[in-house]
Amino acid sequence: MKIALMDSGIGLLPAAAAVRRLRPDADLVLSWDPDGMPWGPRTPQDITQRALAVCEAAAAHEPDVLIVACNTASVHSLPVLRARFEPDLPIIGTVPAIKPAAAGGGHVAIWATPATTGSAYQRNLIEQFAAGVDVTEVPCPGLADAVHHADEAAIDAAIASAAARTPEDVTTVVLGCTNYELVGERIREAVQRPGRAPLALHGSAGAVAAQALRRIGVEPAPAAVADTTLTVLLSGREAALPDTALSYQEGRFLQAVSPVR
């Protein structure tokens, strides 16, 4: 079994780690686009062309399923990607976890890239799953790029800026960019208000990993033997996991379980 994941950057690491925990025996292909980072400021047409190229590089390794572990690509490119690759290669998109967040009640904040915030796609999800719920959309310019480059000072500044624009009575934050899951606890600390109930965070990595297995008819087997390969593609070029990926727990976990070979 081989499972591929694509993203503009290292935001695919949380979903890849979730897949690895569910199926340690699956070969993984990680394909992202350092040459084109960041995707957020690009036009939808440009994002789709970059996403197609990253997916083509992954598809050349003949995976059984391909996870689009990128909210921006899912917002703008899923129809084109599915038309190109399905039914031969199932495509799994990443949807912001608005439905489970809204189900918990309270004031929900959705942190996302400027390209996703305010998009028709996100607004439709809010209307469909959070009708009657108090929802605030919080654009986070620069945060995805800072996380991708593991730039600690820029991460702190972007989180502080977004936290300052997040209403004080928020009880739940949706991490509407996969990169943000790599710094989820730092976001929690920035938004948590003294004396209030613990803030709930909702990411997408676990749900996306589980959906990928369902699409190919495979059950989780977390005790399976991890004798597997990890292939890394950087704008189509085979490479090792970069140091920036290894600065995060998820990257170190993937490297430890199945080193690039």
Secondary structure, 3 states (H helix, E strand, C coil): CEEEEECCCHHHHHHHHHHHHHCCCCEEEEEECCCCCCCCCCCHHHHHHHHHHHHHHHHCCCCCEEEECCHHHHHHHHHHHHHHHCCCCCEECCCCCHHHHHHCCCEEEEEECCCCCCCHHHHHHHHHHCCCCCEEEEECCCHHHHHHCCCHHHHHHHHHHHHHCCCCCEEEEEECCHHHHHHHHHHHHHHCCCCCCCCEEECCHHHHHHHHHHHCCCCCCCCCCCCCCEEEEECCEEECCCHHHHCCHHHHHHHHHCCEC
